[in-house]
Amino acid sequence: MEPLLEVRNLTVRFPTDDGLLTAVDDLSFELFPGETLGIVGESGSGKSVTSMAILGLLPKYARIQGSIRFRGEELVGRVDQEMRNLRGRHIAMIFQDALASLNPVHRVGAQITEAIAVHAPELSDTAVRTRGLELLNLVGIPNPVDRYDQYPHEYSGGMRQRAMIAMSIANEPEVLIADEPTTALDVTIQAQVMEVIARIQQRTNSSMMLITHDLGVVAGAADRILVMYAGRQVETGLVDEVFYRPAHPYTRGLLASLPRLDRRREGQRLERIAGQPPSLLHLPAGCAFTPRCRYADASGMCGNRRPELHEVSATHSSSCHFADSLDSRADAS
Amino acid sequence: MTAVIEDPIVTSAKPRSQWLLFRRRFVRHIAAMIGLGTLTLLVVVCFAADLWVFYDPKLTSILEAGEGPSMAHWFGTDDNGRDYLTRIAYAGQLSLRIGFAVAFISTFVGASLGSIAGWFGGWVDELITRVVDLFLIVPAIVFLAVIGRKISEAEAFLWWDLGDEFLFYTIDRDTPIIFALAMFGWMQVARVTRAQVLSLKEKEFVEAARAAGASSTRIIVRHILPNCVGVLMVNLTLSIAGAIVAESTLSFLGLGVQEPQTSWGKMIADAKGFIGTEKVFMLYFPGLMLLLVVLSVNFIGDGLRDAFDPRSKQE
């Protein structure tokens, strides 16, 4: 199947006072029509920078290398004018903090229809409004007619996030980038919002990049997972493969550190990954995870040689020198 | 688009007026209403002076010079025997016109330059900020003094040769005063707007608007400036008051409007010699007018700011 979105060797660097900061390092992945790709990683692992690069919203001083193809067309190097036609119509984004992402002085209705007003200025006010009400209805906001004319501060947290979703799907984009859509919400609302997203995705048959650091959200919603660490791709595979047969020490660490209600024992502390993520200004020559890795090789191979992507299965790959032999190494150590 | 939802409530909805809500909030602001009433009254009284005054503002009468308030002369007469109430009305025309014109011009210029500087940043910002600094460090009073001198010296000011009318605006001798005052009134607005834009452009809703495909112009006009309205409104009202006072300063120094024209500031200047005498009322009347206008405008500004802010408590 032809990928809808294809990212090849994407590298994003930012010049800073202390040198060149590598936010995304040689990242490659593709997004197929109708699928949901979960991108997982901790803060600073390059998840949001990747999505901004796809939308062409990185600041001008960012240095971008590699290729981003949408429906076969190259996006890197396009001028803003061309990207603007794409944004909000073919590729749209659901932002993390809905309160901050809604303009406090405009009515919610006017904001969720902004993408329509921008891309189809010929539509009449009534047509735009009708569509806006439809959208509110679609994301499950009660009393759309009253809610349409309210301001963001009159909405509850969950409703704001729904309004954000309505805003991003206004033009039924092919690619939906959800940047931590549930981070600011409590668990009940989280589940509702994820349910709305799933419903909408099914309805519009759009592909989604679900960016999150919440493995639980990914497990429930994604088809495939891409794990990122320090701007690099660490592991990628189908959800079940990554969850049940993690082939990278970092992924293993992440999964082990999830709190489990069923295995909890008195006095037992939560598993954690020792150490700190590396500075993006001074990445290790080899695998970026080496300093924190329990499986790291004493011969210096991990610290000096950058691992290639190893195929574990046709759909599953890991960038660890010892991707195939992790279990035996764990026993040895 | 996918299936249309056949919901009668959804499809029958009509847009509601934003203006209505704004107006309702403004009308309920008591101080603003009092301010608006007072200001309207002053404006009408001053600009309709031709219809109601009993005296010629330029007619002197030595026999009646320096009289206190009486039935014939409600506000008394000045030291040339001219009716003081009449003078106040005509002076008000000038003061109000200068005040409003200066405030609007400097707010417009300041807001435009400030938002351009804040939004585009880089060398554009650097340039505009330096120009603002330059205007701020030049002692305005010296500059204005030079311009004031020029006006009083030359009947036909350089650009004035293009005629007495420009578009619908009658060019008077006070037009250069307006531009001179506006020239030194826009920097504060520019700075404040720039600061606002700098903080607003980092907001996520701007990012969200860009992600929706909005252009820079659309984002500035629809997302940034509406968020600056409160600040601009306060600045506008303050600069109306400021401009009237600044014009008084010029007139006080004898550099603003010239006889036989007069303004409230000039009347105060002319009456300064009566401090400590029983004719001090000559200072009070124009001063009171100035106070009324400045207070009214500030109250209106308060009301407008509250009415523009959708988060304000009043419904």
HADDOCK unambig.tbl for C-alpha pairs under 7 A between the chains (distance, minus, plus):
assign (segid A and resid 84 and name CA) (segid B and resid 213 and name CA) 4.56 0.50 0.50
assign (segid A and resid 84 and name CA) (segid B and resid 214 and name CA) 6.90 0.50 0.50
assign (segid A and resid 85 and name CA) (segid B and resid 213 and name CA) 6.37 0.50 0.50
assign (segid A and resid 87 and name CA) (segid B and resid 211 and name CA) 5.45 0.50 0.50
assign (segid A and resid 87 and name CA) (segid B and resid 212 and name CA) 5.45 0.50 0.50
assign (segid A and resid 87 and name CA) (segid B and resid 213 and name CA) 4.72 0.50 0.50
assign (segid A and resid 88 and name CA) (segid B and resid 211 and name CA) 5.86 0.50 0.50
assign (segid A and resid 88 and name CA) (segid B and resid 212 and name CA) 3.86 0.50 0.50
assign (segid A and resid 88 and name CA) (segid B and resid 213 and name CA) 5.33 0.50 0.50
assign (segid A and resid 92 and name CA) (segid B and resid 211 and name CA) 6.45 0.50 0.50
assign (segid A and resid 92 and name CA) (segid B and resid 212 and name CA) 6.68 0.50 0.50
assign (segid A and resid 93 and name CA) (segid B and resid 211 and name CA) 6.45 0.50 0.50
assign (segid A and resid 100 and name CA) (segid B and resid 203 and name CA) 6.72 0.50 0.50
assign (segid A and resid 100 and name CA) (segid B and resid 204 and name CA) 5.46 0.50 0.50
assign (segid A and resid 100 and name CA) (segid B and resid 205 and name CA) 6.08 0.50 0.50
assign (segid A and resid 101 and name CA) (segid B and resid 204 and name CA) 4.51 0.50 0.50
assign (segid A and resid 101 and name CA) (segid B and resid 205 and name CA) 3.80 0.50 0.50
assign (segid A and resid 101 and name CA) (segid B and resid 208 and name CA) 5.98 0.50 0.50
assign (segid A and resid 102 and name CA) (segid B and resid 205 and name CA) 5.03 0.50 0.50
assign (segid A and resid 103 and name CA) (segid B and resid 205 and name CA) 5.44 0.50 0.50
assign (segid A and resid 103 and name CA) (segid B and resid 223 and name CA) 6.90 0.50 0.50
assign (segid A and resid 105 and name CA) (segid B and resid 226 and name CA) 6.85 0.50 0.50
assign (segid A and resid 105 and name CA) (segid B and resid 227 and name CA) 6.48 0.50 0.50
assign (segid A and resid 105 and name CA) (segid B and resid 309 and name CA) 6.95 0.50 0.50
assign (segid A and resid 105 and name CA) (segid B and resid 310 and name CA) 5.99 0.50 0.50
assign (segid A and resid 115 and name CA) (segid B and resid 212 and name CA) 4.95 0.50 0.50
assign (segid A and resid 115 and name CA) (segid B and resid 213 and name CA) 6.49 0.50 0.50
assign (segid A and resid 118 and name CA) (segid B and resid 213 and name CA) 6.69 0.50 0.50
assign (segid A and resid 118 and name CA) (segid B and resid 214 and name CA) 6.19 0.50 0.50
assign (segid A and resid 130 and name CA) (segid B and resid 10 and name CA) 6.92 0.50 0.50
assign (segid A and resid 130 and name CA) (segid B and resid 11 and name CA) 5.97 0.50 0.50
assign (segid A and resid 133 and name CA) (segid B and resid 10 and name CA) 6.02 0.50 0.50
assign (segid A and resid 134 and name CA) (segid B and resid 5 and name CA) 6.54 0.50 0.50
assign (segid A and resid 145 and name CA) (segid B and resid 10 and name CA) 6.40 0.50 0.50
assign (segid A and resid 145 and name CA) (segid B and resid 13 and name CA) 6.54 0.50 0.50
